[in-house]
Amino acid sequence: MRTFLSMLPVSVAALALAGCVSWGWFEPEDFFAHYDLPQQPQLADATFCHAYSCQTRSQVDLTQVWPAVRSEFATVQTPAQERYAMAQAVGLVETAVGPVLGTADDPGGVLNSAWSGNPAYQDCIDEAANTTMLLVLMKQDGLFRFHDVDSPSIRGAFIDGRWQHYTAVVEETASEERYVVDSWFRVNGRPAVVMPFQDWYTGYGIPPEAA
């Protein structure tokens, strides 16, 4: 596969890669609509995807865990601290909803086609949808001072030797630098991996930060 790619003109390969950044998802709402999810998430009735590619959708009331989410942002003073708070908050929510969804033992960084349709497991599409939904709720709640929520993005074009992989994305408003908030790499309940978008997009496999 990689040998084949090396034979292609560089411009063609670049276009193939560029086409995988999104599927016309310019806002989180576009991604939600594509997977038939509520375009305006609600804290008391949040919709979570599981069973791979959002085959199962479950509603969970997040009002009980949300004070803990807010506390993660209480002392934030910088964009980096805000990204750290996002990662911690995603882990908190996953810990709370895991027993409800049945995903409490979902492993990190594992893709198994035999798990498709099994509500105990989540692939990167599920994780990207859920994390983006949580980030939108955080933004709606006024917890973000330094970031906006982008639509999920994709890396991997098959012809470049990588499977397609989805992730949630935020943008630092002052610098306009994008960062991924990727919860798929780690087991359920761990903080999400946050890293510069370009590092994630050009990388292969699971980043060291996921350990």
One Martini backbone bead per residue (centre of mass of N, CA, C, O) as a GRO file, in nm:
protein
  211
    1MET     BB    1   0.060   0.060  -0.024
    2ARG     BB    2   0.305   0.253   0.014
    3THR     BB    3   0.432   0.187  -0.259
    4PHE     BB    4   0.203   0.298  -0.426
    5LEU     BB    5   0.215   0.589  -0.319
    6SER     BB    6   0.512   0.650  -0.418
    7MET     BB    7   0.406   0.652  -0.733
    8LEU     BB    8   0.266   0.900  -0.683
    9PRO     BB    9   0.194   1.201  -0.715
   10VAL     BB   10   0.211   1.440  -0.486
   11SER     BB   11  -0.051   1.595  -0.554
   12VAL     BB   12  -0.244   1.353  -0.532
   13ALA     BB   13  -0.184   1.275  -0.240
   14ALA     BB   14  -0.261   1.547  -0.115
   15LEU     BB   15  -0.557   1.541  -0.202
   16ALA     BB   16  -0.636   1.283  -0.056
   17LEU     BB   17  -0.573   1.389   0.228
   18ALA     BB   18  -0.741   1.651   0.229
   19GLY     BB   19  -1.022   1.493   0.191
   20CYS     BB   20  -1.003   1.381   0.514
   21VAL     BB   21  -1.077   1.613   0.710
   22SER     BB   22  -1.369   1.605   0.574
   23TRP     BB   23  -1.743   1.586   0.491
   24GLY     BB   24  -1.861   1.887   0.511
   25TRP     BB   25  -1.783   1.968   0.811
   26PHE     BB   26  -1.811   2.292   0.955
   27GLU     BB   27  -1.988   2.191   1.194
   28PRO     BB   28  -2.108   2.010   1.445
   29GLU     BB   29  -2.398   1.994   1.323
   30ASP     BB   30  -2.316   1.837   1.069
   31PHE     BB   31  -2.228   1.580   1.213
   32PHE     BB   32  -2.488   1.524   1.367
   33ALA     BB   33  -2.670   1.499   1.116
   34HIS     BB   34  -2.520   1.259   0.981
   35TYR     BB   35  -2.588   1.082   1.270
   36ASP     BB   36  -2.862   1.153   1.393
   37LEU     BB   37  -2.821   1.402   1.591
   38PRO     BB   38  -2.844   1.637   1.805
   39GLN     BB   39  -2.771   1.976   1.735
   40GLN     BB   40  -2.874   2.046   2.044
   41PRO     BB   41  -2.749   1.982   2.319
   42GLN     BB   42  -2.848   1.830   2.636
   43LEU     BB   43  -2.784   1.788   2.963
   44ALA     BB   44  -3.054   1.610   3.044
   45ASP     BB   45  -3.028   1.477   2.719
   46ALA     BB   46  -2.776   1.310   2.634
   47THR     BB   47  -2.620   1.185   2.338
   48PHE     BB   48  -2.486   0.857   2.294
   49CYS     BB   49  -2.240   0.669   2.138
   50HIS     BB   50  -2.252   0.320   2.027
   51ALA     BB   51  -2.155   0.016   1.860
   52TYR     BB   52  -2.051   0.157   1.629
   53SER     BB   53  -2.126   0.414   1.430
   54CYS     BB   54  -2.385   0.483   1.598
   55GLN     BB   55  -2.593   0.235   1.640
   56THR     BB   56  -2.612   0.348   1.935
   57ARG     BB   57  -2.848   0.546   2.129
   58SER     BB   58  -2.809   0.734   2.438
   59GLN     BB   59  -2.967   0.869   2.720
   60VAL     BB   60  -2.823   1.122   2.946
   61ASP     BB   61  -2.799   1.257   3.262
   62LEU     BB   62  -2.561   1.533   3.351
   63THR     BB   63  -2.628   1.703   3.614
   64GLN     BB   64  -2.458   1.549   3.836
   65VAL     BB   65  -2.162   1.582   3.690
   66TRP     BB   66  -2.127   1.891   3.615
   67PRO     BB   67  -1.989   2.018   3.863
   68ALA     BB   68  -1.718   1.869   3.804
   69VAL     BB   69  -1.669   2.002   3.536
   70ARG     BB   70  -1.660   2.296   3.634
   71SER     BB   71  -1.419   2.260   3.834
   72GLU     BB   72  -1.196   2.226   3.611
   73PHE     BB   73  -1.238   2.557   3.530
   74ALA     BB   74  -1.194   2.747   3.786
   75THR     BB   75  -0.851   2.802   3.730
   76VAL     BB   76  -0.841   2.911   3.455
   77GLN     BB   77  -0.578   3.115   3.253
   78THR     BB   78  -0.522   2.932   2.999
   79PRO     BB   79  -0.530   2.750   2.717
   80ALA     BB   80  -0.383   2.499   2.829
   81GLN     BB   81  -0.565   2.467   3.078
   82GLU     BB   82  -0.827   2.428   2.918
   83ARG     BB   83  -0.742   2.167   2.774
   84TYR     BB   84  -0.699   2.006   3.030
   85ALA     BB   85  -0.990   2.032   3.132
   86MET     BB   86  -1.123   1.885   2.902
   87ALA     BB   87  -0.989   1.610   2.940
   88GLN     BB   88  -1.090   1.563   3.229
   89ALA     BB   89  -1.397   1.594   3.173
   90VAL     BB   90  -1.429   1.356   2.983
   91GLY     BB   91  -1.347   1.143   3.192
   92LEU     BB   92  -1.569   1.198   3.398
   93VAL     BB   93  -1.808   1.130   3.215
   94GLU     BB   94  -1.727   0.844   3.137
   95THR     BB   95  -1.740   0.734   3.425
   96ALA     BB   96  -2.047   0.798   3.467
   97VAL     BB   97  -2.168   0.657   3.186
   98GLY     BB   98  -2.057   0.371   3.153
   99PRO     BB   99  -2.270   0.203   3.324
  100VAL     BB  100  -2.513   0.295   3.149
  101LEU     BB  101  -2.398   0.200   2.859
  102GLY     BB  102  -2.167  -0.040   2.902
  103THR     BB  103  -1.852   0.111   2.869
  104ALA     BB  104  -1.649   0.077   3.118
  105ASP     BB  105  -1.457  -0.154   2.946
  106ASP     BB  106  -1.349   0.017   2.727
  107PRO     BB  107  -1.095   0.021   2.529
  108GLY     BB  108  -0.796   0.153   2.411
  109GLY     BB  109  -0.703   0.153   2.079
  110VAL     BB  110  -0.942  -0.046   1.970
  111LEU     BB  111  -1.010  -0.246   1.670
  112ASN     BB  112  -1.315  -0.450   1.630
  113SER     BB  113  -1.535  -0.592   1.416
  114ALA     BB  114  -1.680  -0.784   1.627
  115TRP     BB  115  -1.807  -0.520   1.788
  116SER     BB  116  -2.015  -0.461   1.599
  117GLY     BB  117  -2.316  -0.381   1.778
  118ASN     BB  118  -2.178  -0.352   2.056
  119PRO     BB  119  -2.257  -0.152   2.335
  120ALA     BB  120  -1.966  -0.190   2.492
  121TYR     BB  121  -1.854  -0.036   2.236
  122GLN     BB  122  -1.607   0.198   2.083
  123ASP     BB  123  -1.538   0.401   1.834
  124CYS     BB  124  -1.421   0.688   1.685
  125ILE     BB  125  -1.702   0.791   1.617
  126ASP     BB  126  -1.824   0.782   1.892
  127GLU     BB  127  -1.606   0.954   2.034
  128ALA     BB  128  -1.632   1.208   1.859
  129ALA     BB  129  -1.928   1.261   1.919
  130ASN     BB  130  -1.917   1.274   2.231
  131THR     BB  131  -1.696   1.490   2.264
  132THR     BB  132  -1.830   1.710   2.101
  133MET     BB  133  -2.083   1.728   2.272
  134LEU     BB  134  -1.934   1.808   2.535
  135LEU     BB  135  -1.798   2.064   2.424
  136VAL     BB  136  -2.060   2.210   2.360
  137LEU     BB  137  -2.165   2.214   2.650
  138MET     BB  138  -1.931   2.377   2.763
  139LYS     BB  139  -1.972   2.622   2.585
  140GLN     BB  140  -2.271   2.680   2.666
  141ASP     BB  141  -2.170   2.712   2.984
  142GLY     BB  142  -1.905   2.908   2.976
  143LEU     BB  143  -1.610   2.745   2.998
  144PHE     BB  144  -1.501   2.904   2.751
  145ARG     BB  145  -1.231   3.146   2.670
  146PHE     BB  146  -1.016   3.010   2.426
  147HIS     BB  147  -1.248   2.838   2.268
  148ASP     BB  148  -1.361   2.645   1.998
  149VAL     BB  149  -1.582   2.433   1.819
  150ASP     BB  150  -1.531   2.187   1.600
  151SER     BB  151  -1.539   1.973   1.370
  152PRO     BB  152  -1.480   1.679   1.300
  153SER     BB  153  -1.200   1.475   1.206
  154ILE     BB  154  -0.979   1.319   0.956
  155ARG     BB  155  -0.764   1.039   0.915
  156GLY     BB  156  -0.688   0.881   0.649
  157ALA     BB  157  -0.683   0.702   0.303
  158PHE     BB  158  -0.555   0.405   0.284
  159ILE     BB  159  -0.332   0.474   0.058
  160ASP     BB  160  -0.136   0.561   0.320
  161GLY     BB  161  -0.172   0.311   0.542
  162ARG     BB  162  -0.440   0.422   0.682
  163TRP     BB  163  -0.681   0.439   0.885
  164GLN     BB  164  -0.957   0.577   0.964
  165HIS     BB  165  -0.976   0.873   1.187
  166TYR     BB  166  -1.151   1.016   1.452
  167THR     BB  167  -1.208   1.359   1.588
  168ALA     BB  168  -1.201   1.600   1.803
  169VAL     BB  169  -1.220   1.974   1.779
  170VAL     BB  170  -1.026   2.266   1.854
  171GLU     BB  171  -1.000   2.634   1.877
  172GLU     BB  172  -0.786   2.880   1.920
  173THR     BB  173  -0.876   3.205   1.900
  174ALA     BB  174  -0.608   3.370   1.888
  175SER     BB  175  -0.424   3.160   1.699
  176GLU     BB  176  -0.593   2.932   1.533
  177GLU     BB  177  -0.526   2.674   1.669
  178ARG     BB  178  -0.545   2.328   1.646
  179TYR     BB  179  -0.711   2.065   1.844
  180VAL     BB  180  -0.721   1.758   1.977
  181VAL     BB  181  -0.990   1.544   2.130
  182ASP     BB  182  -0.892   1.214   2.213
  183SER     BB  183  -1.077   0.931   2.351
  184TRP     BB  184  -0.990   0.655   2.204
  185PHE     BB  185  -0.693   0.589   2.313
  186ARG     BB  186  -0.845   0.543   2.583
  187VAL     BB  187  -0.983   0.433   2.837
  188ASN     BB  188  -1.247   0.445   3.007
  189GLY     BB  189  -1.214   0.757   3.201
  190ARG     BB  190  -0.992   0.887   3.066
  191PRO     BB  191  -0.823   1.126   2.957
  192ALA     BB  192  -0.789   1.298   2.696
  193VAL     BB  193  -0.620   1.354   2.406
  194VAL     BB  194  -0.400   1.638   2.361
  195MET     BB  195  -0.321   1.787   2.038
  196PRO     BB  196  -0.198   1.891   1.770
  197PHE     BB  197  -0.337   1.849   1.474
  198GLN     BB  198  -0.086   1.797   1.292
  199ASP     BB  199   0.034   1.568   1.464
  200TRP     BB  200  -0.209   1.382   1.432
  201TYR     BB  201  -0.250   1.380   1.117
  202THR     BB  202   0.064   1.274   1.058
  203GLY     BB  203   0.023   1.031   1.219
  204TYR     BB  204   0.082   0.703   1.362
  205GLY     BB  205  -0.125   0.569   1.547
  206ILE     BB  206  -0.035   0.584   1.878
  207PRO     BB  207   0.041   0.818   2.082
  208PRO     BB  208   0.244   0.873   2.353
  209GLU     BB  209   0.021   1.041   2.514
  210ALA     BB  210  -0.168   0.773   2.565
  211ALA     BB  211  -0.013   0.624   2.810
   0.00000   0.00000   0.00000
